[in-house]
Amino acid sequence: MDSEVAIHIGTIIVGIAPITTNIVYSLIVLTVLLCFSTLISSSEIAYFSLSQTQLASLRKLNSKRAQLTLKHLEQPQLLRAHIIVVYSIVNMAIVVVCSYIATSLFDFEQAKLLGFVFQLIVITFFILFFGEIIPKTYAYSHARNVALGMAYPIKYFAAINKPMITLLLFIWNVITEKIHKKHISIDNVSETLAFTSTNPKEEKEFLEGIVRLKRIDVTTIMRPRVDVVAVDIATDFKKLLAIVTETGYSRIPIFSNSFDNIKGVLYVKDLLPHLQKPASFRWQALVRTPYFIPESKKIDDLLEEFQKEKVHLAIVIDEYGGTSGIVSLEDILEEILGDINDEFDDDDTDLYIRVSENSCIFDGKISIHDFIKIMDFEDTMFDEVKGEADTLAGLILEITGDFPKLFDEIQYKHIVFKIEAEDKRRIKKIKVSVNKDS
C-alpha cells in the first residue's frame, strides 16, 4: 500500500492511505447500514415490549398501519424470524464494509494481530452502539410509535425473506419435532391419571387441574359481563364506598358510560387511607391501568402473565374490542385446587341444588365447565352442540335453536333439561336429570 502518513507504535509502523472515492462511498454505505441496523433492532424491542394497554389502543385505531402491526403480532415466531434474519444480514454487511474501510485506510502489514484487534474493536463498537444501545433505549420508551413506524418495512422484509424463512422454519420444526417426541405429552399425562389408582383422590384432582390449564380458554372460567360488578368513573365517592361495602370485592373494574369502555381497575386497599374523605373526593386518581386479554388466551399462559406482570385481575375482550367479562387469579387457582371460598363468596347452593342422585336444579348462569364437573360428565360431552355458549342457559339455546318455554323438556343423549324458571330475556333455573340406563 502506498501511504502518505505513517504512525510509529514502538517498533511497529502503521501506514495510513489517502481517502479515496471508494472509501467515501464505503463510508456512505456504512452509514446507511448502521441506520438500518438501528431501525431493525428497535423494531424487535418495540413489537415484543408492547403492553396490553398499548395493544388495546392499537385495536381502537382505525388505520391500516395499526391493523398491519397487530397482524404481525399474530405470528410472533415468524415476526421474530424475519427481524433476526434481516438484522443478521445487515450486521454481516457492516462487518464486511468496516473491514474493507480499515484495510483500505490502514496498513497493518507489520502487525497483523494489531490490525485484527483494531477491526474487532471498531466493528464491535458500531454494532453495539447503533444496533443495541441506541435502538433499545429508544424503543422501550416509544414502543407503540416504533412498532407503527416499522409496520410496512417489516411487511416488505417479510416478502423478500419468505423463501429463506420458510426453509429455516422447516428445519426448525423438524428439529423440534424430534425433540418433542422424547417428552411426555399432556394427553399422555391425562391418560395416565385416568388409569392410575395409586394417587389419593385429592392429589389426583390437583394433578388433573394442572393438566387442564393448557386446554382451557379464559372464557371457560371467566365471570361473564352480566355478572360483573363494575363502577362508572363518574360515580361520587360515597356511592362508591357503598358499592364496595355491599359487594365485598377487592378489585372492581371502572368504566366510562359503557362497560365496553373499561378505564381501569380500582384496588379497594387503595381506598383505605381515604375513607373519611367527602363525597367530592377525586377517587379516580387511584384507578390502576387495566390488563386486557383476548378470549382465546389459555389459562396456563395467563397464570404466567399474572406472575410476570404482578396483577390479579384481567379484562377479557372479544374480537370487536367489547368486554366479555373478567378473570381473576382466584379463578385460575380454583381450576387447580377446587373451590376457594371466603366470607364474600356465594355458596354453591346458589348455583345448584342436588334433588336426587341423578338430578340437580342449576342456575342458568353456571358455566358449562362447572356444570360438567358437578355432573361428572366427560369434558367433551357438549363440544358438538355448545357452539359459542359459555353458560348452561346458553347451551340450552344452542341445542334448541330457540328460546324454550317454561316447563319445556329438552332431551340430549341420556340427559333431560327441564326449564324451571325464566323471564322474557333469560333462562333462570334448569332441572337436569340423567338417565343412567341409557
RODO-2510 file (C-alpha; in nm, 4 decimals, decimal comma):
residues 438
     n   res          X          Y          Z
     1     m     0,0000     0,0000     0,0000
     2     d     0,1318     0,3453    -0,0951
     3     s     0,0814     0,5646     0,2108
     4     e     0,1252     0,9354     0,2704
     5     v     0,1306     0,9101     0,6521
     6     a     0,2850     0,6555     0,8843
     7     i     0,2247     0,6054     1,2578
     8     h     0,5046     0,4595     1,4718
     9     i     0,3836     0,2369     1,7575
    10     g     0,7122     0,1338     1,9208
    11     t     0,8960    -0,0560     1,6517
    12     i     0,5753    -0,1100     1,4510
    13     i     0,4892     0,1174     1,1601
    14     v     0,1214     0,1550     1,0593
    15     g     0,0671     0,3193     0,7236
    16     i    -0,2325     0,5483     0,6588
    17     a    -0,3501     0,5777     0,2985
    18     p    -0,5196     0,8851     0,1495
    19     i    -0,9022     0,8849     0,1435
    20     t    -1,0176     0,7725    -0,1994
    21     t    -1,3546     0,7850    -0,3715
    22     n    -1,4094     0,4174    -0,2924
    23     i    -1,3560     0,4838     0,0778
    24     v    -1,6039     0,7745     0,0695
    25     y    -1,8649     0,5522    -0,0970
    26     s    -1,7934     0,2822     0,1597
    27     l    -1,8462     0,5293     0,4448
    28     i    -2,1814     0,6300     0,2944
    29     v    -2,2838     0,2632     0,2639
    30     l    -2,1720     0,2044     0,6256
    31     t    -2,3845     0,4956     0,7473
    32     v    -2,6908     0,3581     0,5666
    33     l    -2,6303     0,0087     0,7074
    34     l    -2,5936     0,1442     1,0604
    35     c    -2,9257     0,3267     1,0238
    36     f    -3,0867     0,0025     0,9029
    37     s    -2,9381    -0,1862     1,1964
    38     t    -3,0767     0,0716     1,4392
    39     l    -3,4268     0,0580     1,2900
    40     i    -3,4438    -0,3215     1,2719
    41     s    -3,3142    -0,3708     1,6257
    42     s    -3,5573    -0,1113     1,7633
    43     s    -3,8489    -0,2819     1,5851
    44     e    -3,7805    -0,6118     1,7631
    45     i    -3,7758    -0,4429     2,1028
    46     a    -4,0840    -0,2361     2,0209
    47     y    -4,3026    -0,5233     1,8992
    48     f    -4,2213    -0,7550     2,1877
    49     s    -4,2482    -0,4938     2,4635
    50     l    -4,5927    -0,3575     2,3740
    51     s    -4,8100    -0,3527     2,6859
    52     q    -5,1696    -0,4760     2,6944
    53     t    -5,2869    -0,1143     2,7158
    54     q    -5,0884    -0,0222     2,4045
    55     l    -5,2270    -0,3259     2,2181
    56     a    -5,5795    -0,2242     2,3156
    57     s    -5,5192     0,1291     2,1849
    58     l    -5,3904    -0,0148     1,8546
    59     r    -5,7111    -0,2168     1,8177
    60     k    -5,9123     0,1028     1,8521
    61     l    -5,7097     0,2859     1,5842
    62     n    -5,8842     0,2904     1,2500
    63     s    -5,5679     0,2794     1,0412
    64     k    -5,4099     0,0247     0,8069
    65     r    -5,0743     0,0687     0,9808
    66     a    -5,2241    -0,0294     1,3198
    67     q    -5,4030    -0,3293     1,1706
    68     l    -5,0805    -0,4398     0,9998
    69     t    -4,8927    -0,4077     1,3293
    70     l    -5,1474    -0,6340     1,5024
    71     k    -5,1323    -0,8770     1,2096
    72     h    -4,7541    -0,9100     1,2524
    73     l    -4,8078    -0,9936     1,6214
    74     e    -5,0488    -1,2748     1,5369
    75     q    -4,7434    -1,4842     1,4405
    76     p    -4,4716    -1,3781     1,6867
    77     q    -4,2359    -1,6619     1,5946
    78     l    -4,2487    -1,5680     1,2259
    79     l    -4,2152    -1,1971     1,3069
    80     r    -3,9069    -1,2561     1,5195
    81     a    -3,7570    -1,4791     1,2477
    82     h    -3,7977    -1,2075     0,9814
    83     i    -3,6400    -0,9440     1,2069
    84     i    -3,3474    -1,1648     1,3115
    85     v    -3,2672    -1,2669     0,9534
    86     v    -3,2645    -0,9073     0,8260
    87     y    -3,0705    -0,7889     1,1323
    88     s    -2,8084    -1,0626     1,0807
    89     i    -2,7672    -0,9840     0,7098
    90     v    -2,7266    -0,6111     0,7806
    91     n    -2,4713    -0,6738     1,0557
    92     m    -2,2710    -0,9084     0,8330
    93     a    -2,2677    -0,6346     0,5703
    94     i    -2,1465    -0,3867     0,8364
    95     v    -1,8605    -0,6236     0,9242
    96     v    -1,7596    -0,6550     0,5574
    97     v    -1,7729    -0,2777     0,4912
    98     c    -1,5866    -0,1906     0,8136
    99     s    -1,3210    -0,4460     0,7307
   100     y    -1,2821    -0,3022     0,3795
   101     i    -1,2503     0,0548     0,5100
   102     a    -0,9976    -0,0476     0,7771
   103     t    -0,7774    -0,2429     0,5345
   104     s    -0,8010     0,0361     0,2747
   105     l    -0,7073     0,3133     0,5164
   106     f    -0,4549     0,1390     0,7380
   107     d    -0,1591    -0,0811     0,6554
   108     f    -0,1096    -0,3372     0,9346
   109     e     0,1308    -0,5493     0,7310
   110     q     0,3889    -0,5387     1,0100
   111     a     0,1323    -0,6057     1,2860
   112     k    -0,1470    -0,8283     1,1608
   113     l    -0,2633    -0,9123     1,5134
   114     l    -0,2909    -0,5412     1,5954
   115     g    -0,4916    -0,4915     1,2763
   116     f    -0,7297    -0,7730     1,3723
   117     v    -0,7816    -0,6295     1,7244
   118     f    -0,8360    -0,2799     1,5813
   119     q    -1,1021    -0,4037     1,3386
   120     l    -1,2687    -0,6084     1,6130
   121     i    -1,2923    -0,3081     1,8466
   122     v    -1,4262    -0,0735     1,5764
   123     i    -1,6832    -0,3222     1,4442
   124     t    -1,7981    -0,4209     1,7944
   125     f    -1,8403    -0,0523     1,8882
   126     f    -2,0516     0,0261     1,5811
   127     i    -2,2768    -0,2786     1,6193
   128     l    -2,3238    -0,2383     1,9956
   129     f    -2,3805     0,1365     1,9868
   130     f    -2,6012     0,1605     1,6770
   131     g    -2,7515    -0,1896     1,6805
   132     e    -2,8143    -0,2373     2,0532
   133     i    -2,7749     0,0596     2,2897
   134     i    -2,9431     0,3378     2,0892
   135     p    -3,2375     0,1367     1,9466
   136     k    -3,3174    -0,0488     2,2690
   137     t    -3,3059     0,2664     2,4802
   138     y    -3,5376     0,4500     2,2421
   139     a    -3,7705     0,1608     2,1564
   140     y    -3,8500     0,0714     2,5177
   141     s    -3,9904     0,4188     2,5813
   142     h    -4,1543     0,4617     2,2365
   143     a    -4,2662     0,1038     2,1633
   144     r    -4,6041     0,1929     2,0111
   145     n    -4,4694     0,4583     1,7715
   146     v    -4,1736     0,2449     1,6621
   147     a    -4,3976    -0,0592     1,6023
   148     l    -4,6349     0,1505     1,3903
   149     g    -4,3474     0,3109     1,2012
   150     m    -4,1893    -0,0251     1,1162
   151     a    -4,5140    -0,1999     1,0160
   152     y    -4,4683    -0,1538     0,6402
   153     p    -4,0882    -0,2040     0,6298
   154     i    -4,1328    -0,5381     0,8093
   155     k    -4,4038    -0,6308     0,5592
   156     y    -4,1581    -0,5718     0,2733
   157     f    -3,8759    -0,7534     0,4572
   158     a    -4,1113    -1,0483     0,5058
   159     a    -4,1899    -1,0638     0,1333
   160     i    -3,8197    -1,0634     0,0439
   161     n    -3,7222    -1,3127     0,3159
   162     k    -4,0114    -1,5536     0,2641
   163     p    -3,8148    -1,8306     0,0828
   164     m    -3,5307    -1,8218     0,3350
   165     i    -3,7655    -1,8065     0,6374
   166     t    -3,9745    -2,0939     0,5027
   167     l    -3,6627    -2,3083     0,4756
   168     l    -3,5352    -2,2103     0,8217
   169     l    -3,8718    -2,2751     0,9879
   170     f    -3,8962    -2,6127     0,8141
   171     i    -3,5547    -2,7113     0,9526
   172     w    -3,6511    -2,5771     1,2972
   173     n    -3,9809    -2,7699     1,3000
   174     v    -3,8050    -3,0932     1,2005
   175     i    -3,5556    -3,0495     1,4859
   176     t    -3,8157    -2,9557     1,7489
   177     e    -4,0490    -3,2353     1,6384
   178     k    -3,7758    -3,4905     1,7089
   179     i    -3,7039    -3,3308     2,0460
   180     h    -4,0717    -3,3234     2,1438
   181     k    -4,1088    -3,6925     2,0669
   182     k    -3,8857    -3,7580     2,3646
   183     h    -4,1226    -3,5763     2,6019
   184     i    -4,4499    -3,6931     2,7521
   185     s    -4,7462    -3,5009     2,6133
   186     i    -5,0334    -3,3568     2,8142
   187     d    -5,2604    -3,6258     2,6673
   188     n    -5,0213    -3,8948     2,7947
   189     v    -5,0395    -3,7452     3,1417
   190     s    -5,4195    -3,7305     3,1253
   191     e    -5,4421    -4,0952     3,0222
   192     t    -5,2028    -4,1951     3,2993
   193     l    -5,4112    -4,0085     3,5572
   194     a    -5,7289    -4,1723     3,4286
   195     f    -5,5951    -4,5228     3,4821
   196     t    -5,3907    -4,4737     3,7968
   197     s    -5,5333    -4,5742     4,1326
   198     t    -5,2265    -4,5189     4,3498
   199     n    -5,2703    -4,1412     4,3939
   200     p    -5,5034    -4,0229     4,6700
   201     k    -5,8175    -3,8563     4,5338
   202     e    -5,7058    -3,5042     4,6322
   203     e    -5,3643    -3,5426     4,4676
   204     k    -5,5191    -3,6849     4,1522
   205     e    -5,7651    -3,3945     4,1254
   206     f    -5,4794    -3,1495     4,1827
   207     l    -5,2713    -3,3025     3,9005
   208     e    -5,5723    -3,3116     3,6695
   209     g    -5,6296    -2,9428     3,7418
   210     i    -5,2750    -2,8581     3,6346
   211     v    -5,3111    -3,0642     3,3159
   212     r    -5,6370    -2,8862     3,2269
   213     l    -5,4726    -2,5439     3,2336
   214     k    -5,3183    -2,5930     2,8893
   215     r    -5,6516    -2,6862     2,7330
   216     i    -5,8894    -2,4253     2,8712
   217     d    -5,9566    -2,0768     2,7332
   218     v    -6,0251    -1,7936     2,9756
   219     t    -6,3867    -1,7773     2,8554
   220     t    -6,4461    -2,1097     3,0296
   221     i    -6,3648    -1,9760     3,3772
   222     m    -6,4286    -1,6020     3,3423
   223     r    -6,7133    -1,4166     3,5112
   224     p    -6,9397    -1,3024     3,2213
   225     r    -7,0133    -0,9325     3,1856
   226     v    -7,3735    -0,9652     3,3058
   227     d    -7,2446    -1,0880     3,6439
   228     v    -6,9568    -0,8399     3,6826
   229     v    -6,9790    -0,5666     3,9441
   230     a    -6,8316    -0,2547     3,7844
   231     v    -6,8499     0,1175     3,8629
   232     d    -6,8889     0,4182     3,6357
   233     i    -6,5964     0,6566     3,6661
   234     a    -6,8425     0,9443     3,7263
   235     t    -6,9749     0,7856     4,0492
   236     d    -6,9273     1,0006     4,3616
   237     f    -6,7081     0,8761     4,6441
   238     k    -6,9814     0,7970     4,8984
   239     k    -7,1764     0,5868     4,6483
   240     l    -6,8552     0,4065     4,5533
   241     l    -6,7902     0,3191     4,9183
   242     a    -7,1443     0,1847     4,9488
   243     i    -7,0892    -0,0443     4,6460
   244     v    -6,7546    -0,1654     4,7832
   245     t    -6,9083    -0,2399     5,1238
   246     e    -7,2078    -0,4198     4,9747
   247     t    -7,0178    -0,6400     4,7280
   248     g    -6,7009    -0,7131     4,9257
   249     y    -6,4802    -0,7380     4,6156
   250     s    -6,1146    -0,6374     4,6470
   251     r    -6,0800    -0,5235     4,2835
   252     i    -6,3511    -0,3505     4,0811
   253     p    -6,3430    -0,2630     3,7067
   254     i    -6,4046     0,1039     3,6317
   255     f    -6,5784     0,2081     3,3075
   256     s    -6,6889     0,5281     3,1378
   257     n    -7,0501     0,5369     3,0098
   258     s    -7,0379     0,1765     2,8841
   259     f    -6,8896    -0,1462     3,0201
   260     d    -6,7192    -0,1830     2,6793
   261     n    -6,5119     0,1245     2,7676
   262     i    -6,3067    -0,0003     3,0625
   263     k    -6,0801     0,2715     3,2031
   264     g    -5,9049     0,0763     3,4742
   265     v    -5,9306    -0,1327     3,7887
   266     l    -5,9800     0,0035     4,1403
   267     y    -5,7959    -0,1793     4,4192
   268     v    -6,0083    -0,1401     4,7330
   269     k    -5,6954    -0,1349     4,9526
   270     d    -5,6025     0,1962     4,7839
   271     l    -5,9198     0,3496     4,9330
   272     l    -5,8314     0,2688     5,2944
   273     p    -5,6372     0,5917     5,3677
   274     h    -5,9262     0,7987     5,2253
   275     l    -6,2357     0,6528     5,3919
   276     q    -6,3176     0,9775     5,5757
   277     k    -6,2957     1,1958     5,2641
   278     p    -6,6088     1,3814     5,1426
   279     a    -6,8294     1,2725     4,8504
   280     s    -6,6377     1,5116     4,6220
   281     f    -6,3078     1,3251     4,6766
   282     r    -6,1380     1,2511     4,3419
   283     w    -6,1005     0,8757     4,3864
   284     q    -6,0475     0,8352     4,0098
   285     a    -5,6779     0,9156     4,0618
   286     l    -5,6449     0,5806     4,2412
   287     v    -5,7595     0,3751     3,9404
   288     r    -5,4885     0,1479     3,8030
   289     t    -5,4196     0,0550     3,4408
   290     p    -5,6374    -0,2387     3,3242
   291     y    -5,4847    -0,5620     3,1965
   292     f    -5,6605    -0,6740     2,8770
   293     i    -5,6541    -1,0260     2,7326
   294     p    -5,8273    -1,1896     2,4322
   295     e    -6,0943    -1,4576     2,4709
   296     s    -5,8600    -1,7151     2,3150
   297     k    -5,5964    -1,6820     2,5886
   298     k    -5,5143    -2,0160     2,7562
   299     i    -5,5270    -2,0003     3,1334
   300     d    -5,1794    -2,1510     3,1804
   301     d    -5,0378    -1,8603     2,9764
   302     l    -5,2493    -1,6142     3,1756
   303     l    -5,1218    -1,7540     3,5064
   304     e    -4,7660    -1,6970     3,3855
   305     e    -4,8535    -1,3409     3,2785
   306     f    -5,0177    -1,2703     3,6144
   307     q    -4,6950    -1,3732     3,7868
   308     k    -4,4782    -1,1695     3,5494
   309     e    -4,6922    -0,8530     3,5494
   310     k    -4,7873    -0,8852     3,9199
   311     v    -5,1595    -0,8404     3,8542
   312     h    -5,4547    -1,0432     3,9829
   313     l    -5,7368    -0,9389     3,7503
   314     a    -5,7689    -0,9288     3,3710
   315     i    -6,0384    -0,7827     3,1457
   316     v    -6,1431    -1,0291     2,8739
   317     i    -6,2212    -0,8646     2,5392
   318     d    -6,3785    -1,0114     2,2284
   319     e    -6,2633    -0,9809     1,8665
   320     y    -6,4505    -0,6498     1,8261
   321     g    -6,2931    -0,4871     2,1318
   322     g    -6,6012    -0,5290     2,3502
   323     t    -6,5787    -0,6525     2,7076
   324     s    -6,6723    -1,0199     2,7537
   325     g    -6,6045    -1,0444     3,1260
   326     i    -6,3277    -1,0648     3,3831
   327     v    -6,0986    -1,3398     3,5104
   328     s    -5,9009    -1,3363     3,8339
   329     l    -5,6080    -1,5247     3,9796
   330     e    -5,8557    -1,6930     4,2162
   331     d    -6,0496    -1,8297     3,9174
   332     i    -5,7337    -1,9963     3,7855
   333     l    -5,6338    -2,1360     4,1242
   334     e    -5,9808    -2,2850     4,1651
   335     e    -5,9198    -2,4845     3,8468
   336     i    -5,6222    -2,6473     4,0187
   337     l    -5,7264    -2,6622     4,3830
   338     g    -6,1060    -2,6672     4,3628
   339     d    -6,3387    -2,4018     4,5025
   340     i    -6,1785    -2,1323     4,7188
   341     n    -6,4468    -1,9761     4,9378
   342     d    -6,4256    -1,6677     5,1540
   343     e    -6,6828    -1,4728     5,3529
   344     f    -6,7917    -1,2817     5,0424
   345     d    -6,8353    -1,5783     4,8067
   346     d    -7,1762    -1,7156     4,7250
   347     d    -7,2472    -2,0683     4,8462
   348     d    -7,2516    -2,3458     4,5878
   349     t    -7,6214    -2,3862     4,6625
   350     d    -7,6800    -2,0533     4,4888
   351     l    -7,5732    -2,2173     4,1626
   352     y    -7,7190    -2,5644     4,2028
   353     i    -7,9278    -2,7835     4,4324
   354     r    -7,8997    -3,1608     4,4244
   355     v    -8,2513    -3,3060     4,4111
   356     s    -8,1557    -3,6713     4,3930
   357     e    -7,8633    -3,8903     4,2962
   358     n    -7,9316    -3,8376     3,9249
   359     s    -8,0813    -3,4876     3,9104
   360     c    -7,9956    -3,1287     4,0063
   361     i    -8,1503    -2,7856     3,9615
   362     f    -7,8982    -2,5384     3,8211
   363     d    -7,8863    -2,1625     3,7897
   364     g    -7,8810    -2,0807     3,4176
   365     k    -7,5686    -1,8670     3,4553
   366     i    -7,3481    -2,1526     3,5787
   367     s    -7,0620    -2,2132     3,3370
   368     i    -7,0683    -2,5235     3,1183
   369     h    -6,7273    -2,6088     3,2583
   370     d    -6,8544    -2,6097     3,6212
   371     f    -7,1762    -2,7881     3,5197
   372     i    -6,9730    -3,0710     3,3635
   373     k    -6,7560    -3,1022     3,6747
   374     i    -7,0572    -3,1150     3,9092
   375     m    -7,2382    -3,3762     3,6992
   376     d    -6,9167    -3,5720     3,6411
   377     f    -6,9610    -3,5737     3,2615
   378     e    -6,6846    -3,6144     3,0053
   379     d    -6,5113    -3,2842     2,9180
   380     t    -6,6115    -3,3269     2,5508
   381     m    -6,9760    -3,4160     2,6223
   382     f    -7,1214    -3,0996     2,4647
   383     d    -6,8457    -2,9975     2,2221
   384     e    -7,0611    -3,0802     1,9183
   385     v    -7,3546    -2,8594     2,0234
   386     k    -7,2329    -2,5853     2,2577
   387     g    -7,1174    -2,3500     1,9797
   388     e    -7,0121    -2,0193     2,1381
   389     a    -7,2073    -2,0801     2,4607
   390     d    -7,0269    -2,0409     2,7938
   391     t    -7,3180    -2,0991     3,0351
   392     l    -7,5753    -2,3735     3,0841
   393     a    -7,8534    -2,1378     2,9676
   394     g    -7,6520    -2,0643     2,6539
   395     l    -7,6053    -2,4380     2,5959
   396     i    -7,9846    -2,4896     2,6072
   397     l    -8,0306    -2,2141     2,3480
   398     e    -7,7676    -2,3742     2,1229
   399     i    -7,9339    -2,7182     2,1500
   400     t    -8,2892    -2,5923     2,0859
   401     g    -8,2067    -2,3135     1,8417
   402     d    -8,4873    -2,1147     2,0052
   403     f    -8,5905    -1,9691     2,3403
   404     p    -8,7717    -2,2516     2,5253
   405     k    -9,0956    -2,2062     2,7182
   406     l    -9,1429    -2,2604     3,0898
   407     f    -9,1505    -2,6324     3,1835
   408     d    -9,0295    -2,7381     2,8370
   409     e    -8,8169    -3,0524     2,8398
   410     i    -8,5147    -3,0856     2,6118
   411     q    -8,3576    -3,4264     2,5524
   412     y    -7,9876    -3,4547     2,4682
   413     k    -7,8376    -3,8045     2,4657
   414     h    -7,9211    -3,9516     2,8090
   415     i    -7,9814    -3,6097     2,9695
   416     v    -8,3139    -3,4273     3,0127
   417     f    -8,3145    -3,0499     3,0677
   418     k    -8,6348    -2,9013     3,2114
   419     i    -8,6928    -2,5251     3,2267
   420     e    -8,7956    -2,4473     3,5856
   421     a    -8,7822    -2,0669     3,5834
   422     e    -8,7290    -1,7946     3,3242
   423     d    -8,8180    -1,4401     3,2265
   424     k    -8,8521    -1,2736     2,8874
   425     r    -8,4757    -1,2404     2,8430
   426     r    -8,3114    -1,5164     3,0426
   427     i    -8,3368    -1,8817     3,1454
   428     k    -8,3002    -1,8723     3,5238
   429     k    -8,3394    -2,2295     3,6554
   430     i    -8,2872    -2,5623     3,4777
   431     k    -8,3518    -2,9084     3,6160
   432     v    -8,1070    -3,1639     3,4803
   433     s    -8,1898    -3,5341     3,5032
   434     v    -7,9603    -3,8164     3,3940
   435     n    -8,0991    -4,1488     3,2743
   436     k    -7,8312    -4,3930     3,3880
   437     d    -7,9911    -4,6796     3,1945
   438     s    -7,9444    -4,5120     2,8523
***
